[in-house]
């Protein structure tokens, strides 16, 4: 290969390299103020200002666009985490507003809220009373069973199988009813706590939505 051809190829390579480098930057004049307070200008991103904002100017001197500081991997991770927290916070705020609107629509005043609380407690009370009535019946049955078992007090193993079976079933049924009654007592507490918590928030919402007095 002649020296002439080598020179042409080298020149072509330099042109291509220069074109590739230009393609990686936005055309325009870059300007910034570095950490020392110096105003710097260049035709490409300024290394001294990678940690701060740089402006890209049009030939007329107006700002064409701005580029932010170059972030490290740690800084990018922190920024992404912050953006995620911001999104979650906005979503949480939006959910709270939706719940507040739904709460106000359902309970426009304290009378309606009190009525619904009373109705909920009445429903639980009906179920609770039925369980207590059933438990009273089981206690009476147990008395009758125990009276029959008195005949086999000295040797309970001689008691008829049906009688022992009735005794076992009665014990199990009483345990079920007592457990159910305890659950309903707990449900009454949960309902009251729920309505109490709602009432605290509703008082605030009613006050905010009340028409202003002249």
C-alpha positions, -999 to +999 in steps of 0.1 A: +000+000+000+014+034-010+020+062+015-006+082-003-033+056+002-023+052+039-027+089+043-061+089+027-073+060+049-059+077+081-076+109+072-109+091+065-106+074+099-101+106+117-131+121+100-153+091+110-140+093+145-148+130+147-183+124+133-189+096+159-178+119+187-200+147+175-230+123+173-227+117+210-231+153+220-259+178+213-247+206+189-244+240+205-224+259+231-221+244+265-218+267+295-217+263+332-202+277+364-178+252+380-172+245+417-147+274+418-172+299+405-157+301+370-179+304+340-168+278+315-178+275+278-172+247+253-186+230+222-192+198+241-201+187+277-177+203+302-159+177+324-155+203+353-193+205+355-203+169+355-215+174+391-238+204+382-263+216+356-250+227+322-268+249+297-267+244+259-270+277+241-283+284+206-261+305+183-282+335+193-272+330+229-307+317+241-309+285+262-317+256+239-318+230+267-304+220+301-286+188+311-284+177+347-253+166+365-238+132+357-248+108+386-227+080+401-243+046+404-250+053+441-266+086+433-288+071+406-299+044+430-307+070+456-326+091+430-346+061+419-354+052+455-366+088+461-387+088+430-403+055+441-411+068+475-426+099+460-448+078+437-459+056+467-466+087+488-487+103+460-506+070+455-512+068+493-525+104+494-548+097+465-561+065+482-568+085+514-587+111+495-608+084+478-615+068+512-625+102+527-649+109+498-665+074+502-667+079+539-685+113+536-708+099+509-718+070+532-720+090+564-732+126+556-738+132+593-734+116+628-770+104+629-765+081+599-732+068+614-748+061+648-776+042+631-753+020+611-733+012+643-765+003+661-776-019+633-743-037+631-743-044+669-779-056+668-770-082+641-742-095+662-764-094+693-790-117+676-763-143+667-748-140+702-781-145+720-788-176+699-754-190+709-760-183+746-795-199+743-779-230+728-753-231+755-780-230+782-797-260+765-764-279+765-758-271+802-793-285+810-786-316+789-753-321+808-772-321+841-795-348+829-766-368+816-747-365+848-778-377+867-778-409+847-741-413+851-746-413+889-757-449+886-722-458+872-702-435+896-682-463+910-672-476+876-680-452+847-666-477+822-698-497+828-720-468+816-738-475+783-719-465+752-747-441+741-745-423+775-708-419+773-711-407+737-738-381+748-714-369+775-685-365+751-707-348+725-721-324+751-686-315+763-674-307+727-706-288+718-703-266+749-667-259+740-677-249+705-705-226+718-682-209+744-656-203+717-682-189+694-695-166+721-660-153+728-655-146+691-688-126+689-678-106+720-645-098+702-665-088+671-685-064+691-653-047+703-639-046+667-671-030+654-670-004+681-633+004+675-640+007+638-669+031+642-649+051+669-620+055+645-643+064+616-660+090+638-627+107+646-620+111+609-656+120+601-657+148+626-627+164+608-643+159+573-677+172+584-660+203+598-641+208+566-671+204+544-694+225+565-704+258+549-685+288+561-704+311+585-705+348+576 
